[in-house]
Amino acid sequence: MTATQNSHHHDIDLTVRLTEAPGAPEYVFKLEASGGSLAGGCTLPDSAAALAAVTEHGEAIFFPKPGPPKMCTQQYGGPQVAVVTGWFAGRAVHRTFSRTDGCEIARWRAMAPLLGGVAGSTGAI
């Protein structure tokens, strides 16, 4: 496998601010990766799983394409809110995750490792 000269386009530098409930303490996590490898500044409980989730779902979740409104089931997954900011593949990221309906819960589950998720706390799949 040869490293391409373009690997820097895939650099990931994300900060996650997770609040479990309104007024609860804020947890701050970092995910940093370069060329598909974790960098030294990662502070997530499972940084490798977070990188895998971001690599697989980041494009679609951070930069969703406009389309017809999705039907979202009316379910409430909890008061957690996570705000993700930083850089993904050379593009600025600013995305808020919540658990307020079926679509948001699905997005949360897809990105659970990035949002500080450890099995049991995120409705693990």
Backbone as ProteinMPNN parsed JSONL, in Angstrom:
{"seq_chain_A": "MTATQNSHHHDIDLTVRLTEAPGAPEYVFKLEASGGSLAGGCTLPDSAAALAAVTEHGEAIFFPKPGPPKMCTQQYGGPQVAVVTGWFAGRAVHRTFSRTDGCEIARWRAMAPLLGGVAGSTGAI", "coords_chain_A": {"N_chain_A": [[0.857, -1.181, 0.0], [0.803, 2.065, -1.0], [1.571, 5.274, 0.216], [-0.288, 8.114, -0.557], [0.352, 11.338, -1.998], [-1.652, 12.97, -1.358], [-2.627, 12.584, 1.147], [-2.897, 14.409, 3.177], [-5.277, 15.657, 2.771], [-7.138, 14.248, 4.069], [-6.947, 14.717, 6.673], [-7.987, 14.847, 10.032], [-9.372, 16.776, 12.502], [-11.007, 17.19, 15.151], [-13.182, 18.567, 17.604], [-15.169, 17.647, 20.29], [-17.952, 18.551, 22.126], [-19.689, 17.469, 24.728], [-22.741, 17.324, 26.377], [-24.522, 15.878, 28.906], [-27.003, 16.457, 29.934], [-29.23, 19.285, 30.254], [-27.472, 21.898, 31.777], [-25.688, 20.17, 32.882], [-22.278, 19.059, 33.527], [-19.843, 19.839, 31.036], [-18.316, 17.684, 28.751], [-15.258, 17.451, 27.066], [-13.883, 16.262, 24.154], [-11.23, 15.153, 22.027], [-10.474, 14.386, 18.649], [-7.958, 13.465, 16.609], [-6.409, 12.889, 13.562], [-4.2, 11.716, 11.037], [-3.647, 11.02, 7.73], [-5.096, 8.671, 7.989], [-4.268, 7.572, 10.339], [-4.308, 7.577, 13.896], [-3.623, 10.531, 15.728], [-1.554, 12.154, 18.246], [-3.172, 13.666, 19.981], [-5.61, 12.609, 20.805], [-8.474, 12.144, 22.849], [-10.638, 10.565, 23.316], [-12.769, 7.937, 24.677], [-12.668, 5.634, 23.075], [-10.786, 5.974, 20.687], [-10.01, 4.781, 18.278], [-12.331, 3.515, 17.342], [-13.868, 5.785, 17.04], [-12.523, 7.111, 14.988], [-12.935, 5.282, 12.946], [-15.729, 5.461, 12.688], [-16.036, 8.135, 11.9], [-14.616, 8.106, 9.519], [-16.19, 6.4, 8.009], [-18.815, 7.526, 8.092], [-18.576, 10.277, 8.14], [-18.556, 12.136, 5.921], [-21.235, 12.031, 4.936], [-22.703, 12.689, 7.206], [-21.628, 15.016, 8.373], [-21.761, 16.76, 6.228], [-24.46, 16.852, 4.988], [-26.34, 16.027, 2.099], [-28.673, 18.11, 0.412], [-32.1, 17.257, 0.312], [-35.29, 15.567, -0.081], [-37.434, 15.974, 2.785], [-36.773, 13.798, 5.489], [-38.694, 11.133, 6.844], [-39.088, 11.07, 10.228], [-39.084, 9.098, 13.045], [-41.148, 9.666, 15.852], [-39.612, 9.738, 18.555], [-37.98, 9.856, 21.682], [-34.742, 10.106, 22.678], [-33.232, 11.014, 24.763], [-31.668, 13.663, 26.729], [-29.145, 14.362, 25.84], [-26.663, 16.37, 24.276], [-24.387, 16.956, 21.704], [-21.775, 18.838, 20.38], [-19.949, 19.138, 17.517], [-16.984, 20.353, 16.29], [-14.482, 21.624, 14.05], [-12.19, 20.198, 11.742], [-12.573, 18.26, 8.819], [-11.309, 16.325, 6.358], [-10.304, 18.616, 5.089], [-12.424, 20.379, 5.204], [-14.474, 22.673, 6.962], [-16.09, 21.819, 9.973], [-19.153, 22.009, 11.651], [-21.374, 20.811, 13.649], [-24.308, 19.859, 15.243], [-25.347, 17.341, 17.429], [-28.121, 15.479, 18.565], [-30.663, 13.741, 20.456], [-33.331, 13.707, 19.759], [-35.255, 12.771, 17.995], [-36.162, 10.011, 15.785], [-34.455, 10.144, 13.524], [-32.344, 11.773, 14.389], [-31.421, 10.203, 16.485], [-30.478, 7.994, 15.074], [-28.356, 9.168, 13.672], [-26.791, 9.86, 15.845], [-26.167, 7.322, 16.878], [-24.645, 6.295, 14.783], [-22.389, 7.85, 14.959], [-21.557, 7.424, 17.534], [-19.073, 6.577, 18.882], [-17.44, 8.774, 18.406], [-18.729, 10.719, 19.81], [-18.073, 10.367, 22.376], [-19.079, 8.057, 23.216], [-19.55, 5.164, 25.111], [-20.146, 1.715, 25.435], [-23.449, 1.142, 26.448], [-24.028, 3.721, 27.312], [-25.05, 4.999, 25.169], [-27.223, 3.891, 23.966], [-26.249, 1.629, 22.711], [-25.622, -0.003, 19.645]], "CA_chain_A": [[0.0, 0.0, 0.0], [1.648, 3.255, -1.056], [0.952, 6.495, 0.733], [-0.422, 9.105, -1.615], [0.742, 12.689, -1.61], [-2.855, 13.723, -0.993], [-3.167, 12.09, 2.415], [-3.23, 15.503, 4.094], [-6.67, 16.078, 2.562], [-8.0, 13.445, 4.932], [-6.649, 15.001, 8.066], [-9.16, 15.013, 10.887], [-9.077, 17.494, 13.74], [-12.356, 17.474, 15.635], [-13.427, 18.744, 19.032], [-16.538, 17.277, 20.643], [-18.415, 19.043, 23.428], [-20.835, 16.632, 25.074], [-23.481, 17.635, 27.601], [-25.456, 14.765, 29.113], [-28.317, 17.011, 30.25], [-29.09, 20.733, 30.418], [-26.836, 22.301, 33.023], [-24.703, 19.171, 33.329], [-20.921, 19.431, 33.123], [-19.516, 19.58, 29.638], [-17.137, 16.871, 28.483], [-14.622, 17.835, 25.811], [-13.06, 15.193, 23.593], [-10.532, 15.497, 20.786], [-10.083, 13.319, 17.733], [-7.006, 13.966, 15.624], [-5.849, 11.817, 12.752], [-3.49, 12.16, 9.846], [-3.381, 9.915, 6.815], [-5.77, 7.457, 8.428], [-3.713, 7.088, 11.607], [-4.602, 8.444, 15.025], [-2.556, 11.413, 16.173], [-1.324, 12.091, 19.676], [-4.038, 14.471, 20.826], [-6.945, 12.014, 20.977], [-8.863, 11.96, 24.244], [-11.896, 9.819, 23.39], [-12.645, 6.618, 25.317], [-12.271, 4.654, 22.056], [-10.435, 6.827, 19.55], [-9.957, 3.996, 17.046], [-13.709, 3.352, 16.881], [-14.321, 7.102, 16.613], [-11.945, 7.377, 13.677], [-13.637, 4.414, 11.989], [-17.071, 6.014, 12.477], [-15.91, 9.377, 11.141], [-14.177, 7.756, 8.173], [-17.305, 5.774, 7.296], [-20.049, 8.311, 8.047], [-18.34, 11.71, 8.291], [-18.976, 12.929, 4.768], [-22.696, 12.093, 4.844], [-23.323, 13.254, 8.406], [-21.184, 16.4, 8.572], [-22.123, 17.581, 5.064], [-25.575, 16.138, 4.366], [-26.824, 16.591, 0.843], [-30.087, 18.489, 0.503], [-33.01, 16.304, -0.31], [-36.625, 15.632, 0.515], [-37.402, 15.751, 4.241], [-36.895, 12.401, 5.889], [-39.667, 10.842, 7.882], [-38.366, 10.731, 11.438], [-39.999, 8.581, 14.055], [-41.267, 10.526, 17.029], [-39.146, 9.078, 19.769], [-37.064, 10.729, 22.408], [-33.67, 9.239, 23.159], [-32.564, 11.563, 25.935], [-31.35, 15.088, 26.649], [-27.752, 14.613, 25.492], [-26.333, 17.175, 23.102], [-22.955, 16.993, 21.406], [-21.433, 19.761, 19.308], [-18.686, 18.741, 16.906], [-16.396, 21.416, 15.482], [-13.112, 21.362, 13.629], [-11.887, 19.98, 10.33], [-12.668, 16.904, 8.28], [-10.95, 16.29, 4.937], [-10.106, 19.96, 4.567], [-13.643, 21.173, 5.265], [-14.832, 23.057, 8.327], [-17.236, 21.082, 10.52], [-19.874, 22.519, 12.831], [-22.574, 19.986, 13.587], [-24.873, 19.538, 16.555], [-26.023, 16.046, 17.507], [-29.019, 15.333, 19.71], [-31.368, 12.455, 20.448], [-34.708, 14.169, 19.929], [-36.2, 11.999, 17.18], [-35.554, 8.803, 15.237], [-33.345, 10.46, 12.613], [-31.222, 12.252, 15.194], [-30.891, 9.06, 17.238], [-29.713, 7.178, 14.124], [-27.093, 9.863, 13.44], [-26.019, 9.744, 17.088], [-25.632, 5.959, 16.986], [-23.608, 6.121, 13.775], [-21.205, 8.572, 15.4], [-21.452, 7.289, 18.988], [-17.711, 6.587, 19.444], [-16.908, 10.145, 18.34], [-19.443, 11.561, 20.774], [-17.693, 9.955, 23.727], [-19.917, 6.919, 23.568], [-19.054, 3.859, 25.536], [-21.302, 0.815, 25.398], [-24.336, 1.304, 27.583], [-24.455, 5.092, 27.544], [-25.504, 5.629, 23.939], [-28.139, 3.002, 23.292], [-25.302, 0.993, 21.788], [-26.317, -0.786, 18.627]], "C_chain_A": [[0.899, 1.239, 0.0], [0.888, 4.453, -0.52], [0.873, 7.502, -0.403], [-0.002, 10.467, -1.09], [-0.461, 13.477, -1.106], [-3.385, 13.351, 0.383], [-3.55, 13.239, 3.347], [-4.654, 15.996, 3.887], [-7.612, 15.322, 3.495], [-7.715, 13.702, 6.394], [-7.93, 15.322, 8.818], [-8.712, 15.696, 12.164], [-10.404, 17.98, 14.292], [-12.366, 17.629, 17.15], [-14.902, 18.455, 19.279], [-16.847, 17.837, 22.021], [-19.726, 18.339, 23.733], [-21.436, 17.095, 26.387], [-24.542, 16.563, 27.771], [-26.873, 15.244, 29.399], [-28.145, 18.514, 30.412], [-28.497, 21.07, 31.776], [-25.814, 21.323, 33.546], [-23.313, 19.612, 32.902], [-20.672, 19.034, 31.674], [-18.259, 18.73, 29.57], [-16.569, 17.318, 27.148], [-13.688, 16.711, 25.387], [-12.398, 15.701, 22.319], [-10.313, 14.23, 19.964], [-9.183, 13.947, 16.679], [-6.44, 12.766, 14.877], [-5.212, 12.405, 11.512], [-3.212, 10.947, 8.985], [-3.969, 8.602, 7.283], [-5.242, 6.884, 9.73], [-4.026, 8.087, 12.712], [-3.382, 9.284, 15.375], [-2.541, 11.453, 17.699], [-2.362, 12.772, 20.549], [-5.396, 13.882, 21.136], [-7.258, 11.781, 22.453], [-10.18, 11.209, 24.377], [-11.69, 8.478, 24.08], [-12.207, 5.546, 24.319], [-11.986, 5.411, 20.76], [-10.421, 6.048, 18.238], [-11.359, 3.807, 16.478], [-14.258, 4.688, 16.376], [-13.793, 7.423, 15.221], [-12.641, 6.537, 12.612], [-15.018, 4.979, 11.665], [-17.011, 7.266, 11.616], [-15.521, 9.08, 9.697], [-15.355, 7.221, 7.362], [-18.467, 6.743, 7.077], [-19.833, 9.814, 7.97], [-18.874, 12.549, 7.151], [-20.492, 13.129, 4.76], [-23.312, 12.829, 6.021], [-22.892, 14.7, 8.624], [-21.664, 17.307, 7.446], [-23.287, 16.934, 4.325], [-26.002, 16.835, 3.08], [-28.287, 16.969, 0.999], [-30.94, 17.458, -0.218], [-34.373, 16.44, 0.321], [-36.535, 15.37, 2.01], [-37.559, 14.266, 4.533], [-38.042, 12.275, 6.892], [-38.899, 10.376, 9.111], [-39.355, 10.257, 12.492], [-39.985, 9.501, 15.271], [-40.881, 9.713, 18.249], [-38.113, 9.983, 20.394], [-36.003, 9.866, 23.044], [-32.968, 9.764, 24.377], [-32.118, 12.988, 25.672], [-29.927, 15.389, 26.187], [-27.647, 15.487, 24.247], [-24.821, 17.14, 22.928], [-22.741, 17.943, 20.235], [-20.041, 19.398, 18.809], [-18.194, 19.886, 16.026], [-14.984, 21.005, 15.083], [-13.029, 21.156, 12.133], [-11.997, 18.514, 9.975], [-12.383, 16.985, 6.784], [-10.892, 17.69, 4.336], [-11.333, 20.852, 4.601], [-13.987, 21.459, 6.718], [-16.102, 22.322, 8.745], [-17.832, 21.884, 11.657], [-21.227, 21.852, 12.832], [-23.024, 19.689, 15.011], [-25.612, 18.202, 16.468], [-26.924, 16.056, 18.732], [-29.728, 13.993, 19.567], [-32.869, 12.699, 20.512], [-35.718, 13.492, 19.017], [-35.445, 10.841, 16.538], [-34.357, 9.088, 14.345], [-32.122, 10.916, 13.388], [-30.587, 11.108, 15.967], [-30.04, 8.181, 16.318], [-28.358, 7.825, 13.838], [-26.182, 9.728, 14.661], [-25.372, 8.367, 17.167], [-24.501, 5.742, 15.996], [-22.296, 6.731, 14.251], [-20.911, 8.385, 16.88], [-20.017, 7.299, 19.514], [-17.089, 7.975, 19.432], [-17.516, 11.006, 19.428], [-19.157, 11.132, 22.208], [-18.432, 8.711, 24.169], [-19.113, 5.728, 24.03], [-20.284, 2.984, 25.677], [-22.146, 1.015, 26.643], [-24.834, 2.718, 27.719], [-25.117, 5.691, 26.317], [-26.584, 4.831, 23.247], [-27.341, 2.227, 22.271], [-26.039, 0.028, 20.883], [-26.134, -2.268, 18.904]], "O_chain_A": [[1.682, 1.426, 0.931], [-0.305, 4.613, -0.78], [1.848, 7.717, -1.124], [-0.003, 10.71, 0.117], [-0.302, 14.533, -0.495], [-4.485, 13.762, 0.75], [-4.419, 13.081, 4.204], [-5.19, 16.689, 4.751], [-8.76, 15.725, 3.681], [-8.198, 12.974, 7.261], [-8.83, 15.982, 8.299], [-7.778, 15.244, 12.827], [-10.871, 19.063, 13.938], [-11.663, 16.924, 17.874], [-15.772, 18.955, 18.566], [-16.093, 17.622, 22.971], [-20.742, 18.581, 23.082], [-20.734, 17.242, 27.387], [-25.37, 16.358, 26.883], [-27.838, 14.525, 29.139], [-27.038, 18.981, 30.68], [-28.966, 20.582, 32.804], [-25.141, 21.598, 34.539], [-23.177, 20.45, 32.01], [-21.206, 18.048, 31.167], [-17.264, 19.013, 30.239], [-17.319, 17.54, 26.198], [-12.827, 16.27, 26.147], [-12.934, 16.564, 21.624], [-10.012, 13.162, 20.495], [-9.597, 14.848, 15.949], [-6.045, 11.766, 15.477], [-5.628, 13.448, 11.006], [-2.62, 9.968, 9.441], [-3.415, 7.537, 7.011], [-5.703, 5.837, 10.183], [-4.011, 9.298, 12.489], [-2.249, 8.805, 15.325], [-3.4, 10.867, 18.358], [-2.435, 12.489, 21.745], [-6.259, 14.575, 21.675], [-6.421, 11.287, 23.209], [-10.783, 11.216, 25.45], [-10.585, 7.936, 24.077], [-11.453, 4.643, 24.68], [-12.826, 5.48, 19.863], [-10.779, 6.593, 17.194], [-11.559, 3.925, 15.269], [-15.018, 4.727, 15.408], [-14.522, 7.944, 14.377], [-12.906, 7.016, 11.51], [-15.435, 4.978, 10.506], [-17.827, 7.447, 10.712], [-16.022, 9.71, 8.766], [-15.505, 7.541, 6.183], [-19.042, 6.778, 5.989], [-20.787, 10.562, 7.758], [-19.559, 13.548, 7.37], [-20.978, 14.248, 4.6], [-24.322, 13.516, 5.868], [-23.71, 15.53, 9.022], [-21.942, 18.485, 7.671], [-23.139, 16.512, 3.178], [-26.02, 18.063, 2.991], [-29.057, 16.249, 1.636], [-30.535, 16.875, -1.224], [-34.598, 17.316, 1.156], [-35.661, 14.629, 2.459], [-38.365, 13.573, 3.912], [-38.314, 13.186, 7.674], [-38.146, 9.404, 9.047], [-40.338, 10.935, 12.789], [-38.947, 10.037, 15.658], [-41.723, 9.082, 18.889], [-37.458, 10.773, 19.714], [-36.31, 8.993, 23.855], [-32.176, 9.044, 24.985], [-32.179, 13.47, 24.541], [-29.534, 16.555, 26.144], [-28.427, 15.361, 23.303], [-24.071, 17.279, 23.895], [-23.438, 17.864, 19.224], [-19.081, 19.355, 19.578], [-18.904, 20.335, 15.126], [-14.376, 20.14, 15.713], [-13.697, 21.837, 11.355], [-11.571, 17.64, 10.73], [-13.117, 17.63, 6.036], [-11.367, 17.924, 3.225], [-11.297, 21.968, 4.083], [-13.816, 20.609, 7.591], [-17.059, 22.216, 7.978], [-17.112, 22.38, 12.524], [-22.132, 22.267, 12.108], [-22.222, 19.317, 15.868], [-26.398, 17.97, 15.549], [-26.557, 16.565, 19.791], [-29.427, 13.211, 18.665], [-33.594, 12.0, 21.219], [-36.923, 13.621, 19.237], [-34.235, 10.703, 16.722], [-33.358, 8.37, 14.393], [-31.0, 10.506, 13.092], [-29.365, 11.042, 16.096], [-28.997, 7.678, 16.735], [-27.339, 7.139, 13.766], [-24.976, 9.513, 14.538], [-24.187, 8.244, 17.479], [-23.51, 5.086, 16.317], [-21.22, 6.196, 13.981], [-20.092, 9.117, 17.435], [-19.752, 7.971, 20.511], [-16.311, 8.324, 20.32], [-16.87, 11.934, 19.915], [-19.89, 11.48, 23.134], [-18.418, 8.35, 25.346], [-18.122, 5.341, 23.409], [-21.361, 3.48, 26.009], [-21.626, 1.054, 27.758], [-25.95, 2.928, 28.193], [-25.69, 6.777, 26.397], [-26.851, 5.053, 22.066], [-27.709, 2.172, 21.098], [-26.962, -0.668, 21.308], [-26.644, -3.103, 18.157]]}, "name": "protein", "num_of_chains": 1, "seq": "MTATQNSHHHDIDLTVRLTEAPGAPEYVFKLEASGGSLAGGCTLPDSAAALAAVTEHGEAIFFPKPGPPKMCTQQYGGPQVAVVTGWFAGRAVHRTFSRTDGCEIARWRAMAPLLGGVAGSTGAI"}
